[in-house]
Structure formats: structure tokens, C-alpha cells
Amino acid sequence: MNRDFYGFYTWIFVTLALPYVPVVLPFFPSRFAGFNLTGWAWITMLMVCIYYFFKKPDSEFPVKYWIPWVIYLFVYLLFEMSFFGVQLSLQYVLPVFVGIVASGFRYGKEEFHWLFKRFMVLSFLMFVMFMLDYFVESFHTAHWATSSIFITIPAAVLIGLYFMTKKIKFLLFYGALFLVPFLNVTRMALLVFVVIFIAHFANYRILSKATYSVLGVLMLLAVFYSKEFQEKTFYEGEGALTDLSINYYEDSNGVNTSGRRGFYRHFEKGLRQSPVWGNGPRADYYVMRSFTGLNDAHNDYLSVRYNYGYVGLALLLYAFGGSFLSVYRRYRYYKREKEAYGVLIASTTLVLFFAFMMFMYTDNILKYTIFFPNIFFAMIGMVFAKPKEAS
């Protein structure tokens, strides 16, 4: 029995579910010793990773691309040590640690099926909680912005399964999950859902891609002109596609950026003063707290650039780029060898790279360890892990 495998992934699911416990158990405290449940969740997962790393130190993860970024983070702490800086650095490093540990396990049909069933059950429960929250006035829970981000992972898996099997049930489940960002009007998550549908690497036939691209564009148009999307996106309650801008920091035709447009001017001075090395770990927190009650700039590119400069941002993008190319090479190998599970995991991981980079533009997904990065990096680890039969 692959006991360590089951133990490790059980903790990934437990830490993902922990912030939702007060929904089921209202008497359960939401904070302990200064940390909320989300904080305790990622701290717990960090301890779990340390335990399994020393218990099973073998790894196939492409860590060479991440070493420069990790070294830069902790060397910077030697010069700019702070509690918030240490916390941020550990949050940034945790998903990489998860991927390293995940790549050390051996995966076979039994393990993949176990993961899929529990992952989809958890996704279904989250979907049910969202629907109760949306339609039942007395039912309330938080984390729906991060839930919309998380839900894109099972959506990507389901679309991969649909393209590989053509079973309509997977497409219907994807459609059900699509309701979460649609009803919650989480705009980037909606775009990510469509990108997953159009660009998934499990669909590699040109004619099929063209067909689904047309369907994806129609989905986007339907969402864009929906009453809920129009009211959230435009101050006047309606607008056209031409009113949108890729750069949400510029003044543009009454588009509601949920306050982000006003953030940038508070960061301009620091960006100019220290463009190369940045202003120090978690310097963005103090900027945000100087003018608002929010803790984060809701743009990882801006936060990393402000905290760690162009050097830090370049190292991070290098890590993502190198990892993407490595996963793509493995994807081609699995496709050539007709290894179905390998193709599913690798193709899904590839399209989730797009999702990750998109969410970085409108949110702080690098810090949302338990909601997206931990699972995403675990999938990268799966791509490079040796098959169970080879053990």
C-alpha cells in the first residue's frame, strides 16, 4: 500500500477544506493565536511537506528552475528581515516544496482514480456550498473569490477528460462548475474557464480546436453581455467590448476595476526609486495599509516587482517558463507513448500554467497556496514522477 502517498494527498485536501469548516460547524473558531484558518492551513501543509521530504527525499521535480528564485527570496531576508517578509517567503516557497514531494511518489491507475474521486467530491461540495450561499439567504460563507480560482483546476481536469473520452458527463460537470465564477461574477476566473476550454492541450486536432475556439468566443460574448457582468464591470451598468483595456490601471471609459486603478499611483514612487532590486519582502503590504484596509495589491506582477524588483520578477518568470517547457517535453513523450494518464495530467498542467499567469495579473495567487498553487505544483510533480510499475 502506498501509505505515504495517501497521507500526503489527504493533507492537501484537509488543508484546502479547513477554511470552510466554520460553514459546517458555526461554533468552530475562525482564528487561533493570531492566524485565521487559511493561515493555519498553509502552515500545516508546510510542516507536512517537511515531514514527507525527509521521509522520502527522492524527487523528479524540475527544481533547477526554481532554485534561483528561492535563493533570492531567502538571501533578501538577510538584508530585510521581518515577520511579514518571512511569512511571504514561506508562502511563495511552499508550492515548490509540494511539487518536490509529490514527484517522489509512484503513480498508477489506483492512485490516479483515488485522487480524482476525492478531488471531484471536494469540488462538488464546494459547488453545493456556493449554490446554498447564492440562493439561500440564511446561508453564508466566505472565500468565494479564491474558490472561483480553485474551481478552475477541476474544470481543467474535466475538460481534459472530455477531450480524451468524448463522454458528455465531463462536459456537463465542467458547465456546472462554470456557474461558480459566472454567478459570482469573478471576471478573470470566467476568462480562465474559457481559455481552458479553447487551449487545453488534450485537444490537439486543429479542426477540433478551431470549432471549440468558436464556441469559447460565443461563451465569452454571452458572459460579457449578461446583466450581472455588465453591472459589475461598468459603473453605468452597461458597456461595449471596446471600452475594455488590458491595462486596468489606466483610465478607461468607466470600467470598474474594484479599486485596482487607484492602487498603482501609491506604488509609483517605490517602483521608480528601486526598480532593479525592489523595496524588500512585503514592502507592498505597508504601501497598501497606508491608504486602505486591504493587505495586497491584487496583482502578483506588481507585488513581486515592488518587493523584489525586476531581478526577482525575472527569476520568477524564468522558473515558470523553464517548468512549462519541461512539462511540455514530458507531454509530448506521453502522447507519443500513448500513456493516457500521463497525457491527461501533463496536458491539464500545461493549460493551468496559462491560468496561473492570468490570475497573477488580477490577484495574489502566489500567496493562495492551499486554493491553487499547492495542487498545481503537485500536478507538475506528478508529470515527472516515475510510474508505479517502475518502483
FENQUIQUI-V429035 format. One record per run of one state. SS is the DSSP state (H for helix, E for strand, - for the rest). FROM is the first residue (numbers start at 1). TO is the last residue. Records with the same first field share a line. If there is no record, write none. Layout:
# FENQUIQUI-V429035
SS=FROM-TO  FROM-TO
This chain:
# FENQUIQUI-V429035
-=1-2  19-20  25-30  33-34  56-63  80-82  103-106  108-108  136-143  166-167  185-186  200-205  225-226  235-240  244-254  256-259  274-282  290-299  338-339  363-368  385-386  391-391
H=3-18  21-24  37-55  64-79  83-102  109-135  144-165  168-184  187-199  206-224  227-233  241-243  260-273  283-289  300-337  340-362  369-384  388-390
E=31-32  35-36  107-107  234-234  255-255  387-387
